Amino acid sequence: MLTDRDRVQVDRLRSVPFASASKSLPASAAQAFSILERPGHLEPFHPFCRENTALAWDESERRDRIVYLNGLRLDRQFVQWSPGEGFELLIGGSVDKRSLVTWTLRDDSSVSSTITIR
C-alpha cells in the first residue's frame, strides 16, 4: 500500500532529471506486457539479476525484490500500473533512498512495439 510519504516521494522524484533508453521489441505492447506483469519477470532476461522475488503481487499491491549478481539487494514498489501500457515504480535499498523508474510500452505495429525505461 502506498503511504502519504510514498506519494510525496513520487511527486518529488518526478521533477528530478532522468536518463532514458528505448528498445524495439518483436512483439505487440500487449504481448510484452503479458511477460512484464508476471511475478519474477526480470529473471529470464535481466543480465545482472540473480533473483527477482515477488513480495506482494495482486491487484491491490505489487512489490518485489531484486538480488543482483554482485549481491546488491533492491526492493521495488509499484506505484502506478497500467495494463498493456506500462508501470511506474520506486526502487531502492531503503525507503529514504529510492529512485523513480517508469516503464512504458508503445505499439509500433500489430507485431512490434517500443519499450522505454526512464
HELIX and SHEET records of a PDB file:
HELIX    1   1 ASP A    4  LEU A   13  1                                  10    
HELIX    2   2 ALA A   29  LEU A   36  1                                   8    
SHEET    1   A 7 ALA A  21  LEU A  25  0                                        
SHEET    2   A 7 SER A 113  ILE A 117 -1                                        
SHEET    3   A 7 LYS A  97  ASP A 107 -1                                        
SHEET    4   A 7 GLY A  86  SER A  94 -1                                        
SHEET    5   A 7 ARG A  73  SER A  82 -1                                        
SHEET    6   A 7 ARG A  62  TYR A  68 -1                                        
SHEET    7   A 7 CYS A  49  TRP A  57 -1                                        
END                                                                             
